[in-house]
Amino acid sequence: MTNAVRHAQHSPDAEVTLHMTEHLLVASVGDLDSRPITPAEAGRAAGQGLRTVADLARTFGGDVRIEPSSGGCGKTVVVRFILPQGTP
């Protein structure tokens, strides 16, 4: 969410969604800023927040994807975490 606020300043809105199943947590942040971003580029930024999130996701067997917005304008950063067995 911090990246959407800092780097998508021309986007008036950002949407955060969380989805959880028995073994998976998916967090996504979408904005209307048409400028693309890749995890490699985000890693060069001052805060390196997306890189930290990607490292954390990989620790839990997950990943980070950057997808075009379903509405055709903007992008969505999707982070998947595989949850350990026994997670409530």
Stockholm file with secondary structure:
# STOCKHOLM 1.0

chainA/1-88         MTNAVRHAQHSPDAEVTLHMTEHLLVASVGDLDSRPITPAEAGRAAGQGLRTVADLARTFGGDVRIEPSSGGCGKTVVVRFILPQGTP
#=GR chainA/1-88 SS CHHHHHHCTTCSCEEEEEEECSSEEEEEEEECCCCCCCHHHHHTSSSCHHHHHHHHHHHTTCEEEEEECTTSSSEEEEEEEECCTTCC
#=GC SS_cons        CHHHHHHCTTCSCEEEEEEECSSEEEEEEEECCCCCCCHHHHHTSSSCHHHHHHHHHHHTTCEEEEEECTTSSSEEEEEEEECCTTCC
//
